[in-house]
């Protein structure tokens, strides 16, 4: 648990910067997807394979143990991460960029999608899977991409 706390305290400032309210909401989500790709690329470089989200990997292993303290700590950290998304979605909705009257529900859907990509990248040992994160995020949020300019 101490290692989880320490790792979270190291990662949190970067997430605070990515999800700063001074950054436009859709840019926050894009930067988060880019951060996840970079993180997995670093892991692959160091360990030789894509490992996905360490919290999901560990959480799925410890969830059946009798001592649930580790499971609770993992859920707590994951909830912090989901809340970052929720705030960005709430701000995007307020700005009229997406239709998300229930940003908590939308963030849960988006978080599960994103973690599914991380897991799929791990299973396939393929970083390219994570390239779907940004377009998939925008699709789930109903973000309209600009039409190509007519020449």
N, C-alpha and C positions, 0 to 999 in steps of 0.2 A: 504494500500500500504506500509505503514511503517512496518507493521508486516511481509509482504512478503520480503521486503528488509532485515530486520533483520534476518529472517530465512535463506535467501539465503547466507548472510554473515557468518552465523554459519556453514552452510553445505558446502560452497565452499572450505574451506581448506581440508576437507576430500576428496572431489572430485579432488582437485589439487594433492593430494598425490596418489590417485588411478590412475589418468591419467598422472602421472609424466612421462616425456620422458625417465627417467632412468629405468622405468619398461617396460619389453617387451610388445609389442602391444597387443598380444592375452591375456596376463596375465592381462592387464588393463581392457579388456572387461570382463574377468572372475571375476575379483575383483569387478567390477561394479555390476554384477549380484548378487554376494554374498552380497554386500552392500545393495542392494535392498531387498534381502531376510531378512537380519538382521533387517533392518529398519521396515519392515512389521511385523516381529516377535515381535519387541519391541512395536509397536502400538497395536498388538493383546493382548500382555501381559497387557498393560496399559488400553486399552479401551474395551477389551473383544471380538474384532472382527477385521478382516482385513479391512483396509480402502482404500487400493490402493494409487495411487499418489494424494497427496493433491492438487497439482496444476491442475491436470486434473479434479478432482472433483469440485473444485472451478471454474475453467475456464469454464466448461460446464454449470455451473449455471449462471454465470455473462455474458456470451456471447451475450445474447439477451437484456441486459440493454442498455439504451440510453447513459449512461456515460461509455465510453469504456476505460478509463484510467486503470482500474484494469485488463481488458482483455489484454491490450497492455503490462502491466508489467508481467503478467503470460507468455505471448508469448515470451517476452524477456528472462526470466529465462529459459524457456524450450529450447530456441534456444542455450543458453549457454551450457546446458546439452547435447544437440545434437552435438554441436561442439566438445565436449570432445570425443565423439564416432567417429566423422569424423576424428579427428587427429589420433586416434588409428588405424582406418581402413586405412588411408593414409600410416601410418608407416608400417602396416602389408603388404600392397600391395608392398611398396618399398622393403621390405625384402623378397618378394616372398612367403609369407605365405598364401595370399589370392589373388584372382583375382578381384580387385575392381578399375578399371581405373577411375571411377567416385565416389570417396569416399563420396562426399556430398549426392549423390543419394542413395548410399548404406547405409549411416548413417540414412537417413530419413526412409528407409524401416526397418532398425533394430530398430530405436527408436519407430516407430509405433508398431512393433511386441512386444517390451518390454512393452510398455504402455498398449497394449492389454492384455498381461499376468497379469499386475497389476490390470486392470479393472476386468478381469475374476476372479482373486483371491478375489477381493472385492465382486463381485456378489455371488460367491460360498462360501465366507467366509472360504477359504481353502488355506493355505500357500503352500500346495503341488503343486499347479498350477505353482508356481514360480520356482520349481525345473527343469522345462523345459527351463528356460532362458539360461543356458550355452549351452546345446546341441543344442537348437534352434538357438542360436547366431552363433555357429560354423557351423551349417547346412546352414544358410542363407549366410554365408561368404564363404562357400565351403572349410572349413578347413578339411583337411584329418586327421582322427584320426589314431593313430598308430595301425598297425595290431598286433594281439596277437602273442607272440613269440611261435614258434613251439618247442615243447619239444623233 
